[in-house]
Amino acid sequence: MSLLRYLFKNLLHRKYLSLLTIVSVSATVAFIILLTLSKAGVEQGAEKGYGPFDLVIGAAGSESQLVLNTFYHVGAPTGNIPGETLEKVRKNNSVEKAYALTTGDHYNEYPIVGIDPQYFMTRYGDQPMTEGHLYGQTGEVVIGAYAAKMLHVQVGDTFSGAHGLVEEVHLEEEENHGEHDEHEGFVYTVKGILPRLNTPDDRAIFTTVDYAWAVHGEAAEDRDITAILVKPGTLQAGQDLRSLLEGEGRVQVNYTSKAVADVVNLVDKGSELLGIVTALCILLAAVSILLSLIAAAGERTKDAGLLRLLGKTRGYIVMAMLGEGLVLTGAGLVLGIAAGHVGGYFLRDALFQYAGIQISPFLVSGNHALIAAGTLAIGIAAALLPAVRMYRLDPLALFKA
């Protein structure tokens, strides 16, 4: 009997235990693939999440909160700053570009962001719109590609926004009917659909800076802004702006890359906890393979003894046992990689919707080779114990057993 035929015959004889082992390995591999894809998405998003705007100015408070809200459209703003702050920034010779940003409203869970339309040219260059054109007047909006797809809107459609964070909407509607009616009375008109930008801007709605003032009927002296995005012209710009503004007490000036790095470090700490869970899953998968092969060795002791008496070598028996471990592990590995990527495909919208993390579900990297090598190594290691036991036993003793 050929080695492969003998190996697969044994696997089919214990098909349910073999299937359970394969599922255990595939679930572990799929989890690792999903974790790898998510981490890659976070790192890529951190790299291009803020474009050329190396400085951000906002209300005093958490640096991370300011950056996440301004560039990733996550969470609440730290507060507002006086509108005249923008003029002070633009007068500084170290500043190449500066754009005011207003936010705080949303439409069906997608944030409404007020910013000068020149922002898109500065950040993305002269990319053609998917449909329509950029906004120019109060009440006109353009919608990010992902938000447009999920909202099923087209150029010419109209809608009304709502105030505050998405999770606070129902509470605010119950407690503040006047403000709700105020927003209902202000109608936005869709003028364009942005191209796919592969940044968090894909899930936002953009309009003129003055939309918030128009909605709330604010007087000129009360017109605050949420943040200022700054493209510095020199390395000294950050320090110059800090000296100019932070003495007022209400304003913070941050290097965007530093704040993003702090957020990524927090994600890495969370990944360490997930790494512990992953290690436990790997251990359970290895134990599953080991128990499966020990059970196989116990069942086939007499068969192995008979094969030895018929002239099969010890190497044949050992290779059969190791081969069985490799087949179980290899099948689980292939299914796990496929399941991880398919899972990433179906989870990508949910992650992008709630965390601004974009997963490339079919991204293949060097990590895949490490995952494959590690998985097969674990399968071989788990198969060694029963294989060595079968190797050491005397053929006559095996048969008598």
C-alpha positions in Angstrom: 0.0 0.0 0.0 1.4 3.4 -1.0 2.1 5.9 1.7 -0.4 8.5 0.4 -3.2 5.9 0.1 -2.5 4.6 3.6 -2.5 8.2 5.0 -5.8 9.2 3.4 -7.4 5.9 4.4 -6.6 6.6 8.0 -7.9 10.2 7.8 -11.2 9.0 6.3 -11.5 6.3 9.0 -11.6 9.1 11.6 -13.3 11.7 9.4 -15.2 13.5 12.2 -12.1 13.9 14.4 -10.1 14.9 11.4 -12.7 17.5 10.4 -12.8 18.9 13.9 -9.0 19.3 13.8 -9.1 21.0 10.4 -11.8 23.4 11.7 -9.8 24.2 14.8 -6.7 25.1 12.7 -8.7 27.1 10.0 -10.5 29.2 12.7 -7.1 30.1 14.3 -5.5 31.0 10.9 -8.6 33.0 9.9 -8.4 35.0 13.1 -4.7 35.7 12.6 -5.4 36.8 9.0 -8.1 39.2 10.1 -5.9 40.6 12.8 -3.1 41.1 10.2 -5.4 42.8 7.7 -6.9 45.1 10.4 -3.5 46.1 11.6 -2.3 46.8 8.1 -5.4 48.9 7.5 -4.8 51.0 10.7 -1.1 51.6 9.6 -2.1 52.6 6.1 -4.9 54.8 7.3 -2.5 56.5 9.7 0.0 57.2 7.0 -2.4 58.9 4.6 -5.2 59.9 6.9 -4.2 63.5 7.2 -2.5 64.2 3.8 -0.2 67.3 3.7 -1.7 68.9 6.8 1.1 68.4 9.3 -0.5 70.7 11.8 -4.0 70.9 13.3 -5.4 73.6 15.5 -8.4 73.2 17.7 -9.9 73.8 21.1 -7.8 72.8 24.2 -8.3 69.2 25.2 -7.2 65.8 24.0 -4.7 65.8 21.0 -5.9 62.4 19.9 -9.6 63.4 20.1 -8.9 66.5 18.0 -7.0 64.5 15.3 -9.5 61.6 15.2 -12.5 64.0 14.8 -10.8 66.3 12.3 -9.2 63.8 9.9 -10.9 60.5 10.6 -14.4 61.8 11.4 -14.5 59.7 14.6 -15.9 60.8 17.9 -16.7 64.3 19.0 -14.8 67.6 18.5 -12.9 69.0 21.5 -14.9 72.2 21.2 -14.8 75.4 19.2 -12.3 78.2 18.7 -12.9 81.8 17.6 -13.3 82.3 13.9 -10.7 85.1 13.8 -8.1 82.5 14.7 -8.0 81.5 11.0 -7.0 85.0 10.0 -4.1 85.0 12.5 -2.9 81.7 11.1 -3.1 82.8 7.5 -1.1 85.9 8.2 1.8 83.8 9.5 4.5 83.6 6.8 5.3 80.0 7.8 1.9 78.7 6.7 1.3 77.7 3.1 -2.3 76.7 3.3 -4.9 76.8 6.1 -8.5 75.7 6.1 -11.2 76.2 8.7 -13.4 73.2 9.5 -16.8 73.1 11.1 -18.5 69.9 12.2 -21.0 68.6 14.7 -24.0 67.6 12.5 -24.7 64.4 10.7 -27.1 62.8 8.2 -28.1 59.2 8.9 -24.9 58.5 10.8 -22.6 60.2 8.3 -20.9 63.4 9.5 -21.5 66.7 7.8 -18.2 68.6 7.5 -17.9 72.3 6.5 -14.7 73.2 4.7 -13.4 75.3 1.8 -13.7 73.3 -1.4 -10.1 74.2 -2.2 -9.3 71.6 0.5 -9.8 68.8 -2.0 -7.4 70.3 -4.5 -4.7 70.8 -1.8 -5.1 67.3 -0.5 -6.0 65.2 -3.5 -5.0 67.2 -6.5 -7.3 67.7 -9.5 -9.3 64.5 -9.4 -12.5 64.5 -11.4 -15.8 64.1 -9.6 -17.7 60.8 -10.1 -20.8 62.9 -10.7 -21.7 66.6 -10.6 -19.4 69.3 -9.2 -18.1 70.8 -5.9 -20.3 73.0 -3.8 -20.2 76.7 -3.9 -23.1 78.1 -1.9 -24.5 77.5 1.5 -26.7 74.4 1.6 -24.9 72.7 -1.3 -23.0 69.5 -0.5 -20.8 66.8 -2.0 -20.8 63.3 -0.6 -17.9 60.8 -0.2 -18.0 57.7 -2.4 -18.8 55.3 0.4 -21.4 57.5 2.0 -23.1 58.0 -1.3 -23.3 54.3 -1.9 -24.7 53.5 1.5 -27.2 56.4 1.5 -28.3 55.7 -2.1 -28.2 59.4 -3.0 -27.8 61.0 -6.4 -27.0 64.5 -7.6 -30.0 66.7 -7.1 -31.4 64.9 -4.0 -32.2 66.9 -0.9 -32.1 66.1 2.8 -32.0 67.6 6.3 -29.3 67.0 8.9 -29.4 66.4 12.6 -27.3 67.7 15.5 -24.6 66.0 17.5 -23.0 62.6 17.7 -24.9 59.7 16.1 -25.2 57.9 19.5 -26.8 60.9 21.0 -29.4 61.5 18.3 -32.4 59.9 19.9 -31.7 61.4 23.3 -31.3 64.9 21.8 -34.5 64.5 19.8 -36.4 63.7 22.9 -34.8 66.5 25.0 -34.5 69.3 22.4 -37.3 69.4 20.0 -36.6 73.1 19.1 -33.1 72.4 17.9 -34.4 69.3 16.0 -36.9 71.5 14.2 -34.2 74.0 13.5 -32.2 71.3 11.6 -35.3 70.0 9.8 -35.9 73.5 8.4 -32.4 73.6 6.8 -32.3 71.7 3.5 -29.1 70.5 1.8 -28.9 69.8 -1.9 -26.5 67.2 -3.3 -24.3 68.8 -6.0 -21.7 66.1 -6.5 -20.3 62.7 -5.6 -16.6 62.5 -4.8 -14.4 59.9 -6.4 -13.1 57.1 -4.2 -10.3 58.7 -2.2 -9.4 55.7 0.0 -9.4 57.8 3.1 -12.0 58.5 5.9 -13.3 61.3 3.6 -15.1 58.6 1.7 -17.6 58.4 4.5 -18.3 62.1 5.1 -20.6 64.8 3.6 -18.9 68.1 2.8 -20.4 71.6 2.5 -19.4 75.2 3.1 -17.9 76.3 6.4 -20.8 78.5 7.2 -23.4 75.8 7.2 -23.4 75.5 11.0 -23.8 79.3 11.4 -26.7 79.2 8.9 -28.4 76.3 10.6 -28.3 77.9 14.0 -28.7 81.5 12.9 -25.5 82.6 14.6 -24.5 86.3 14.6 -21.2 87.3 13.0 -19.5 87.8 16.4 -20.5 84.3 17.6 -19.2 82.4 14.6 -16.8 79.9 16.0 -15.1 77.1 14.0 -14.2 73.6 15.1 -10.6 73.2 13.8 -8.0 74.5 11.4 -6.0 72.3 9.0 -2.6 73.7 8.3 -0.2 72.8 5.6 3.1 74.4 6.9 5.6 76.0 4.6 8.5 75.5 6.9 9.5 73.2 9.8 9.4 76.2 12.1 5.7 76.8 11.5 4.5 74.6 14.3 6.5 76.4 16.9 5.6 79.8 15.5 1.9 79.1 15.7 2.2 77.7 19.2 3.8 80.9 20.4 1.1 82.9 18.6 -2.0 81.1 19.7 -1.5 78.9 22.8 -1.1 81.9 25.1 -4.8 82.5 24.7 -5.6 79.3 26.7 -8.5 78.1 24.5 -6.4 76.8 21.6 -4.0 73.9 21.0 -1.6 73.5 18.1 -0.5 69.9 17.4 1.8 68.1 15.1 -0.6 65.7 13.4 1.9 62.9 12.9 2.7 62.8 16.6 -1.0 62.6 17.6 -1.6 59.8 15.0 1.5 57.9 16.3 0.0 58.1 19.8 -3.3 56.6 18.5 -1.4 53.8 16.6 0.6 53.0 19.8 -2.7 52.6 21.6 -3.9 50.3 18.8 -0.7 48.3 19.1 -1.3 47.8 22.8 -4.7 46.5 22.0 -3.1 44.3 19.4 -0.9 42.9 22.1 -3.9 41.7 24.0 -5.3 40.2 20.9 -1.9 38.6 20.4 -2.4 36.8 23.7 -5.8 35.6 22.6 -4.2 34.5 19.3 -1.5 32.6 21.1 -4.1 30.7 23.1 -6.0 29.9 19.9 -2.7 28.5 18.4 -2.1 26.5 21.5 -5.6 25.0 21.4 -5.1 24.2 17.7 -1.8 22.5 18.4 -3.4 20.5 21.2 -6.2 19.5 18.9 -3.8 18.2 16.3 -1.8 16.4 19.0 -4.8 14.7 20.5 -6.1 13.7 17.1 -2.8 12.0 16.2 -2.4 10.4 19.6 -5.9 8.9 19.2 -4.9 7.8 15.7 -1.7 6.2 17.0 -3.7 4.4 19.7 -6.2 3.0 17.2 -3.5 1.9 14.7 -1.0 0.3 17.0 -1.8 -3.2 15.8 -2.0 -2.1 12.1 1.4 -0.5 12.4 2.8 -3.7 14.0 1.4 -5.7 11.1 2.9 -3.4 8.5 6.3 -3.7 10.2 6.1 -7.5 10.2 5.2 -7.3 6.5 8.4 -5.4 5.8 7.5 -1.8 6.1 10.2 0.3 7.6 10.0 2.5 10.7 10.4 5.4 8.4 7.2 4.5 6.6 5.2 4.5 9.8 6.8 7.7 11.0 6.2 9.4 7.6 2.6 8.3 7.7 2.1 9.9 11.1 3.9 13.1 10.2 2.1 13.2 6.8 -1.2 13.0 8.6 -0.3 15.9 10.8 0.8 17.9 7.7 -2.4 17.1 5.8 -4.6 18.2 8.7 -2.6 21.3 9.3 -2.3 22.1 5.6 -6.0 21.7 4.9 -6.8 24.0 7.9 -4.2 26.5 6.7 -5.7 26.8 3.2 -9.3 27.0 4.5 -8.2 29.5 7.2 -6.5 31.8 4.8 -9.5 31.8 2.5 -11.9 32.3 5.4 -9.8 35.2 6.8 -9.8 37.1 3.5 -13.5 36.4 2.8 -14.3 37.5 6.4 -12.2 40.7 5.8 -14.3 41.3 2.7 -17.6 41.1 4.5 -16.3 43.0 7.6 -14.6 45.9 5.7 -17.7 48.1 5.5 -18.5 47.7 9.2 -15.0 48.6 10.2 -14.9 51.5 7.8 -18.3 52.7 9.0 -17.6 52.7 12.7 -13.8 53.1 13.0 -12.6 54.6 9.7 -10.3 51.6 9.2 -10.1 50.5 5.6 -9.2 46.9 5.1 -7.8 45.6 1.8 -9.4 42.2 2.1 -7.3 40.4 -0.5 -4.0 42.0 0.4 -1.2 39.4 0.4 2.0 40.3 2.3 5.1 38.7 3.7 3.0 37.9 6.9 1.2 35.2 4.9 4.4 33.3 4.4 5.2 33.5 8.2 1.7 32.4 9.1 1.9 29.4 6.7 5.4 28.4 7.9 4.4 28.8 11.6 1.2 26.8 11.1 2.9 23.9 9.3 5.7 23.9 11.9 3.1 23.6 14.7 1.5 20.7 12.8 4.8 18.9 12.5 5.7 19.5 16.1 2.3 18.2 17.2 2.8 15.0 15.1 6.3 14.3 16.4 5.3 12.9 19.8 3.0 10.1 18.5 5.4 9.5 15.6 8.4 9.0 17.9 6.3 6.7 20.1 5.4 4.5 17.1 9.1 4.6 15.9 10.4 3.3 19.2 8.1 0.3 19.7 9.1 -3.2 18.7 7.1 -4.5 15.7 6.1 -7.7 17.5 5.1 -5.7 20.6 3.1 -3.4 18.3 1.3 -6.4 16.8 0.6 -8.0 20.2 -0.8 -4.7 21.5 
